Amino acid sequence: MTVYTPRRAARVLLIDADDRVLLFEGSDPGRPGHRYWFTPGGGLDPGETPAQGAARELAEETGLRLTPTELGAPIWSETVEFPFDGVWYRQEQEFFLVRVPGWAVDTAGFNEVERASVHGHRWWVVTELATSTERYYPPDLPDRLGPVLAGGAGC
């Protein structure tokens, strides 16, 4: 029986003017060959709201500073289970949508774990992501982004 560590998180779908989504490439220190792409964001600090955590993580991981109010309401939430560095997590996470004309990503705010486990970033076109053989999370990201990019209210 797997014992899960509960975790709350906030993630950001950062979309540029060309409808590309920013993803980071990372690996699990406990499984160095397990590489994957993921959205900016991460675990919430004690007492932090999802919007506060999303704004903090966005600033730390990309250099883009927005207030929690500027993020608006989350567009979807989910619960995921995954291992990282030998610990299994059950993570409740909310996704926020942020559109920018463009952005030069600044990772100077990465913490020690991020510096060791994040290997780069890329702006992905959704159709490229959907046909890619690369691993990315969430695995249904292209399907969820379609309605968002078409101007839908959320996913």
LOTOR-188328 format. One record per residue (C-alpha): x, y, z; residue number from 1. Coordinates in nm, 2 decimals. Layout:
residues N
<rec x="X" y="Y" z="Z" pos="NUM"/>
...
end
This chain:
residues 155
<rec x="0.00" y="0.00" z="0.00" pos="1"/>
<rec x="0.14" y="0.34" z="-0.10" pos="2"/>
<rec x="0.15" y="0.61" z="0.16" pos="3"/>
<rec x="0.09" y="0.95" z="0.01" pos="4"/>
<rec x="0.21" y="1.28" z="0.14" pos="5"/>
<rec x="-0.07" y="1.54" z="0.10" pos="6"/>
<rec x="0.03" y="1.86" z="-0.09" pos="7"/>
<rec x="-0.16" y="2.16" z="-0.22" pos="8"/>
<rec x="-0.02" y="2.34" z="-0.53" pos="9"/>
<rec x="-0.09" y="2.61" z="-0.78" pos="10"/>
<rec x="0.02" y="2.60" z="-1.14" pos="11"/>
<rec x="0.02" y="2.86" z="-1.41" pos="12"/>
<rec x="-0.06" y="2.83" z="-1.78" pos="13"/>
<rec x="0.16" y="3.11" z="-1.92" pos="14"/>
<rec x="0.04" y="3.17" z="-2.28" pos="15"/>
<rec x="0.22" y="3.41" z="-2.51" pos="16"/>
<rec x="0.08" y="3.61" z="-2.81" pos="17"/>
<rec x="0.14" y="3.32" z="-3.04" pos="18"/>
<rec x="-0.08" y="3.09" z="-2.82" pos="19"/>
<rec x="0.23" y="2.90" z="-2.70" pos="20"/>
<rec x="0.24" y="2.76" z="-2.35" pos="21"/>
<rec x="0.56" y="2.78" z="-2.13" pos="22"/>
<rec x="0.68" y="2.45" z="-2.00" pos="23"/>
<rec x="0.99" y="2.36" z="-1.80" pos="24"/>
<rec x="1.18" y="2.04" z="-1.86" pos="25"/>
<rec x="1.26" y="1.85" z="-1.54" pos="26"/>
<rec x="1.37" y="1.52" z="-1.40" pos="27"/>
<rec x="1.31" y="1.34" z="-1.08" pos="28"/>
<rec x="1.62" y="1.32" z="-0.86" pos="29"/>
<rec x="1.51" y="0.97" z="-0.75" pos="30"/>
<rec x="1.47" y="0.86" z="-1.11" pos="31"/>
<rec x="1.72" y="1.07" z="-1.32" pos="32"/>
<rec x="1.62" y="0.91" z="-1.65" pos="33"/>
<rec x="1.25" y="1.01" z="-1.59" pos="34"/>
<rec x="1.23" y="1.35" z="-1.78" pos="35"/>
<rec x="0.92" y="1.54" z="-1.84" pos="36"/>
<rec x="0.77" y="1.89" z="-1.92" pos="37"/>
<rec x="0.55" y="2.07" z="-1.67" pos="38"/>
<rec x="0.39" y="2.41" z="-1.61" pos="39"/>
<rec x="0.53" y="2.68" z="-1.38" pos="40"/>
<rec x="0.40" y="2.65" z="-1.03" pos="41"/>
<rec x="0.45" y="2.44" z="-0.72" pos="42"/>
<rec x="0.35" y="2.37" z="-0.36" pos="43"/>
<rec x="0.17" y="2.62" z="-0.15" pos="44"/>
<rec x="0.34" y="2.76" z="0.17" pos="45"/>
<rec x="0.14" y="2.72" z="0.49" pos="46"/>
<rec x="-0.15" y="2.97" z="0.50" pos="47"/>
<rec x="-0.10" y="3.06" z="0.13" pos="48"/>
<rec x="-0.40" y="3.08" z="-0.10" pos="49"/>
<rec x="-0.37" y="2.91" z="-0.44" pos="50"/>
<rec x="-0.36" y="3.26" z="-0.61" pos="51"/>
<rec x="-0.09" y="3.38" z="-0.37" pos="52"/>
<rec x="0.11" y="3.06" z="-0.44" pos="53"/>
<rec x="0.07" y="3.09" z="-0.81" pos="54"/>
<rec x="0.19" y="3.45" z="-0.81" pos="55"/>
<rec x="0.49" y="3.36" z="-0.59" pos="56"/>
<rec x="0.58" y="3.06" z="-0.80" pos="57"/>
<rec x="0.54" y="3.26" z="-1.12" pos="58"/>
<rec x="0.78" y="3.53" z="-1.00" pos="59"/>
<rec x="1.03" y="3.27" z="-0.86" pos="60"/>
<rec x="1.03" y="3.05" z="-1.17" pos="61"/>
<rec x="0.99" y="3.30" z="-1.46" pos="62"/>
<rec x="1.06" y="3.65" z="-1.32" pos="63"/>
<rec x="0.71" y="3.76" z="-1.41" pos="64"/>
<rec x="0.56" y="3.95" z="-1.11" pos="65"/>
<rec x="0.18" y="3.97" z="-1.09" pos="66"/>
<rec x="-0.05" y="4.01" z="-0.79" pos="67"/>
<rec x="-0.28" y="3.73" z="-0.69" pos="68"/>
<rec x="-0.58" y="3.94" z="-0.80" pos="69"/>
<rec x="-0.43" y="3.98" z="-1.15" pos="70"/>
<rec x="-0.43" y="3.60" z="-1.19" pos="71"/>
<rec x="-0.81" y="3.59" z="-1.16" pos="72"/>
<rec x="-0.99" y="3.27" z="-1.07" pos="73"/>
<rec x="-0.85" y="2.92" z="-1.14" pos="74"/>
<rec x="-0.97" y="2.77" z="-1.46" pos="75"/>
<rec x="-0.95" y="2.41" z="-1.35" pos="76"/>
<rec x="-0.84" y="2.19" z="-1.05" pos="77"/>
<rec x="-0.74" y="1.83" z="-1.02" pos="78"/>
<rec x="-0.59" y="1.58" z="-0.78" pos="79"/>
<rec x="-0.28" y="1.39" z="-0.90" pos="80"/>
<rec x="-0.06" y="1.13" z="-0.74" pos="81"/>
<rec x="0.31" y="1.11" z="-0.83" pos="82"/>
<rec x="0.65" y="1.02" z="-0.69" pos="83"/>
<rec x="0.93" y="1.28" z="-0.66" pos="84"/>
<rec x="1.27" y="1.20" z="-0.50" pos="85"/>
<rec x="1.14" y="0.89" z="-0.34" pos="86"/>
<rec x="0.83" y="1.04" z="-0.18" pos="87"/>
<rec x="0.48" y="0.97" z="-0.31" pos="88"/>
<rec x="0.25" y="1.28" z="-0.32" pos="89"/>
<rec x="-0.12" y="1.33" z="-0.35" pos="90"/>
<rec x="-0.14" y="1.68" z="-0.48" pos="91"/>
<rec x="-0.45" y="1.90" z="-0.50" pos="92"/>
<rec x="-0.37" y="2.16" z="-0.76" pos="93"/>
<rec x="-0.54" y="2.46" z="-0.92" pos="94"/>
<rec x="-0.44" y="2.60" z="-1.26" pos="95"/>
<rec x="-0.44" y="2.98" z="-1.34" pos="96"/>
<rec x="-0.43" y="3.12" z="-1.69" pos="97"/>
<rec x="-0.20" y="3.42" z="-1.77" pos="98"/>
<rec x="-0.16" y="3.57" z="-2.11" pos="99"/>
<rec x="0.14" y="3.78" z="-2.20" pos="100"/>
<rec x="0.25" y="3.94" z="-2.53" pos="101"/>
<rec x="0.58" y="3.76" z="-2.48" pos="102"/>
<rec x="0.82" y="3.70" z="-2.19" pos="103"/>
<rec x="1.19" y="3.64" z="-2.15" pos="104"/>
<rec x="1.20" y="3.37" z="-1.88" pos="105"/>
<rec x="1.43" y="3.45" z="-1.58" pos="106"/>
<rec x="1.50" y="3.15" z="-1.36" pos="107"/>
<rec x="1.72" y="3.34" z="-1.11" pos="108"/>
<rec x="1.45" y="3.27" z="-0.84" pos="109"/>
<rec x="1.48" y="2.89" z="-0.86" pos="110"/>
<rec x="1.54" y="2.72" z="-0.53" pos="111"/>
<rec x="1.81" y="2.45" z="-0.48" pos="112"/>
<rec x="1.58" y="2.16" z="-0.58" pos="113"/>
<rec x="1.47" y="2.35" z="-0.90" pos="114"/>
<rec x="1.83" y="2.43" z="-1.00" pos="115"/>
<rec x="1.91" y="2.06" z="-0.97" pos="116"/>
<rec x="1.60" y="1.91" z="-1.14" pos="117"/>
<rec x="1.50" y="2.17" z="-1.40" pos="118"/>
<rec x="1.70" y="2.14" z="-1.72" pos="119"/>
<rec x="1.54" y="2.41" z="-1.94" pos="120"/>
<rec x="1.22" y="2.56" z="-2.07" pos="121"/>
<rec x="1.04" y="2.60" z="-2.40" pos="122"/>
<rec x="0.73" y="2.77" z="-2.54" pos="123"/>
<rec x="0.52" y="2.50" z="-2.69" pos="124"/>
<rec x="0.25" y="2.53" z="-2.96" pos="125"/>
<rec x="-0.04" y="2.31" z="-2.85" pos="126"/>
<rec x="-0.04" y="2.10" z="-3.17" pos="127"/>
<rec x="0.33" y="2.03" z="-3.13" pos="128"/>
<rec x="0.27" y="1.92" z="-2.77" pos="129"/>
<rec x="-0.02" y="1.70" z="-2.88" pos="130"/>
<rec x="0.19" y="1.51" z="-3.14" pos="131"/>
<rec x="0.51" y="1.51" z="-2.93" pos="132"/>
<rec x="0.66" y="1.19" z="-2.79" pos="133"/>
<rec x="0.79" y="1.39" z="-2.50" pos="134"/>
<rec x="0.63" y="1.32" z="-2.15" pos="135"/>
<rec x="0.44" y="1.62" z="-2.01" pos="136"/>
<rec x="0.21" y="1.69" z="-1.72" pos="137"/>
<rec x="-0.08" y="1.71" z="-1.70" pos="138"/>
<rec x="-0.10" y="1.44" z="-1.98" pos="139"/>
<rec x="-0.43" y="1.59" z="-2.11" pos="140"/>
<rec x="-0.28" y="1.94" z="-2.14" pos="141"/>
<rec x="-0.34" y="1.98" z="-2.51" pos="142"/>
<rec x="-0.70" y="1.89" z="-2.48" pos="143"/>
<rec x="-0.75" y="2.13" z="-2.19" pos="144"/>
<rec x="-0.57" y="2.41" z="-2.36" pos="145"/>
<rec x="-0.78" y="2.39" z="-2.68" pos="146"/>
<rec x="-1.09" y="2.55" z="-2.54" pos="147"/>
<rec x="-0.89" y="2.80" z="-2.34" pos="148"/>
<rec x="-0.71" y="2.92" z="-2.66" pos="149"/>
<rec x="-1.03" y="2.93" z="-2.85" pos="150"/>
<rec x="-1.17" y="3.18" z="-2.59" pos="151"/>
<rec x="-1.36" y="2.94" z="-2.38" pos="152"/>
<rec x="-1.43" y="3.01" z="-2.02" pos="153"/>
<rec x="-1.22" y="2.73" z="-1.88" pos="154"/>
<rec x="-1.16" y="2.36" z="-1.89" pos="155"/>
end
